Amino acid sequence: MSKKPAGRKHPNSWESADLRQEQHEAKRRLILKQAAILFADRGFHETTIDQIAEALHVSKPTIYYYIDSKEELLYDIAHTALADLNEALSRDQNAALPAIDRLVQFFTMYGRLILSEFGVCLALISDRSLNPQSRRRLRSLKKQFEISVRKILDDGRQDGTISVDDPKMFAFAIFGAFNWAPQWFSNKGSSSPDQVIAAMFEIFRKVATQKCPCG
């Protein structure tokens, strides 16, 4: 293998994904991660498979061994982001907590996703670049998270920890705010992702609890 140019940063090392049993999926995920970075930075239509291959120091045929098209890459990036969030929620969310605390947990995990490489791509690149069938699948997955949040809000109205007059509009507003964060957040800034997530949620927590004894 030819020597890599010095001084270039990569999302991960291609050679590090070398466990035989997991090699294919690990390297495919590296491709998705690098594609997500380039799509978010340059735009979906402006990014080529050649550029993704160059960034990973592999050949273009190697990329096509793992994916069939650039559109498939975009779909899989979005699907992986949503699957990662679902896995984190299933593993870490505590259903026994009061609703307001579950809302904190949800948007802490959602915020971490949306500020990750996959999440930034999900937020910045329109799904209109996908075919209608793929677009419907992704929107259906996103809808499930909205339904989950509205269920938490309804639970909060029952247990007295949340008081919002219009749960549907509150859900739209908080998702909108978090989905916009990749437009302005920078890892080079003075605040860490978790600090930004906490500060953003605190604004909505005050709104959600202003009429509650807990507020």
Salt bridges, closest charged atoms under 4 A:
GLU15 OE1 - LYS4 NZ 2.86
ASP50 OD2 - LYS60 NZ 3.46
GLU72 OE2 - ARG28 NH2 2.95
ASP76 OD2 - ARG28 NH2 2.31
ASP84 OD2 - ARG29 NH2 2.51
GLU87 OE2 - ARG91 NH1 3.87
ASP92 OD2 - ARG91 NH2 3.14
ASP127 OD2 - ARG139 NE 2.84
GLU146 OE2 - LYS143 NZ 3.25
GLU146 OE2 - ARG150 NH1 3.37
ASP155 OD2 - ARG102 NH2 3.24
ASP155 OD2 - LYS151 NZ 2.97
ASP165 OD2 - LYS211 NZ 3.07
ASP194 OD1 - ARG112 NE 2.93
GLU202 OE2 - ARG205 NH2 2.87
